Amino acid sequence: MPFAGQLYSAALRMTRNPSDAEDVVQETYLKAYRAFGSFQEGTNLKAWLYRILTNTYINKYRKKQRRPSEVELGELQDLYLYRRMGEASGASVSAEEDALANFVD
């Protein structure tokens, strides 16, 4: 695939995560393949691919910002157990810990 290494390097600079960079490059090539009919001969292919890459990254970033943060179930269970242990020992719980623990309940 043309420019794959260069696109990956650019995606890695944007995402700072190798797995996410691979996803962005893969999606870039998929979008380019689907839109190849609109590509005009004589146009700079590299610039076209970079624009698709950049737009793909921006869209993924915006989508990620709209999504609520994800917390693994194990982390919530650990927090719940930590709170219960504190209550059993009679230790005082900070306001932050109390708020987080109530989130779990």
C-alpha positions in Angstrom: 0.0 0.0 0.0 1.4 3.4 -0.9 2.6 5.7 1.9 1.6 3.1 4.6 4.7 3.8 6.7 4.4 7.6 6.4 0.7 7.5 7.2 1.4 5.2 10.2 4.0 7.6 11.5 1.7 10.6 11.2 -1.1 8.6 12.9 1.2 7.6 15.7 2.1 11.3 16.3 -1.6 12.1 16.5 -2.8 9.2 18.6 0.4 8.5 20.7 -0.8 4.9 20.7 0.4 2.2 18.3 -2.9 0.3 18.3 -5.0 3.4 17.7 -2.6 4.5 15.0 -3.0 1.2 13.2 -6.8 1.6 13.5 -6.7 5.1 12.0 -4.5 4.0 9.1 -6.7 1.0 8.4 -9.8 3.1 8.4 -8.0 5.7 6.2 -7.3 3.1 3.5 -10.9 1.8 3.8 -12.3 5.2 3.3 -9.9 5.9 0.4 -10.8 2.7 -1.3 -14.5 3.5 -1.0 -14.0 7.1 -2.3 -11.5 6.2 -5.0 -14.1 6.9 -7.7 -14.0 10.6 -6.6 -10.2 10.8 -6.8 -9.1 12.9 -9.7 -6.1 11.7 -11.7 -3.3 14.2 -11.4 -4.2 15.0 -7.8 -1.6 14.5 -5.2 -2.4 11.0 -3.8 -0.3 11.5 -0.7 -2.0 14.8 0.2 -5.4 13.1 -0.4 -4.6 10.2 1.9 -3.2 12.5 4.6 -6.4 14.6 4.5 -8.5 11.4 4.9 -6.1 10.3 7.8 -6.4 13.7 9.5 -10.2 13.8 9.2 -10.5 10.2 10.4 -8.4 11.0 13.5 -10.4 14.2 14.2 -13.7 12.3 13.9 -12.5 9.5 16.3 -11.2 12.1 18.8 -14.5 14.0 18.8 -16.5 10.7 19.2 -14.3 9.7 22.1 -14.8 13.1 23.8 -18.6 12.7 23.6 -18.5 9.2 25.1 -18.6 9.0 28.9 -15.4 7.6 30.4 -15.3 3.9 30.7 -14.3 2.2 34.0 -13.8 -1.5 34.2 -16.1 -3.5 36.4 -13.1 -4.8 38.4 -12.1 -1.3 39.4 -15.6 -0.5 40.6 -15.8 -3.7 42.6 -12.4 -2.9 44.2 -13.7 0.6 45.2 -16.8 -0.9 46.7 -14.8 -3.5 48.7 -12.4 -0.8 49.9 -15.3 1.3 51.1 -16.9 -1.6 52.9 -13.6 -2.5 54.6 -13.3 1.1 55.9 -16.8 1.0 57.3 -16.2 -2.3 59.0 -13.0 -1.0 60.6 -14.6 2.2 61.7 -12.2 4.3 59.7 -13.4 7.6 58.4 -14.1 7.9 54.7 -13.2 11.1 52.8 -15.8 13.0 50.9 -14.2 12.0 47.6 -14.2 8.3 48.6 -17.8 8.5 49.8 -18.9 10.2 46.5 -17.1 7.6 44.4 -18.5 4.7 46.5 -22.1 6.1 46.2 -21.5 6.1 42.4 -21.0 2.3 42.6 -24.1 1.8 44.7 
